[in-house]
Amino acid sequence: MANLLDETDLQILKTLQKNAKLTTKELADAVHLTPTPVFERQKRLERQGYIKKYTAILDPEKLDQGLLVFCKVKLNQINHEIADKFAQSIRGIDEVTECYNTSGSYDYLLRVRARDMKQYQEFVLTKLGEIEHVSSIESTFVMSEVKQSYGINL
């Protein structure tokens, strides 16, 4: 599907990845077009699902959510029903900001935000630990973020 995009579409996507708050005029200036075709292209990219949504990136430290943990979860057995139930449970837990089904030693990789170690411990004991079929949890605590990018290399 990506080969249906021309260079202008890709430039629009690259520019919006850097700053989704641009007005149509500012975006048009950045890609060297007039506002009307840029507006139409942007709406088409949204309709076709290239742009999924627009969001603000918040500062977790300022919002008292400074502890970042990558949590590996292994289930004691797995099938479609168990995987669906696990995914449904995870979707309802606010501390989990991302969840990936993975291959290897663990079945899922979670990205978890918490205020501090005590809140993370409470999350493990009362939320994650209560999910049926969880057999092991391994936590990796982030000491500092070296690189964080929300975009896709186009």
Secondary structure, 3 states (H helix, E strand, C coil): CHHHCCHHHHHHHHHHHHCCCCCHHHHHHHHCCCHHHHHHHHHHHHHCCCCCCCCCCCCCCCCCCCEEEEEEEEECCCCHHHHHHHHHHHHCCCCEEEEEECCCCCCEEEEEEECCHHHHHHHHHHCHHHCCCEEEEEEEECCCCCCCCCCCCC
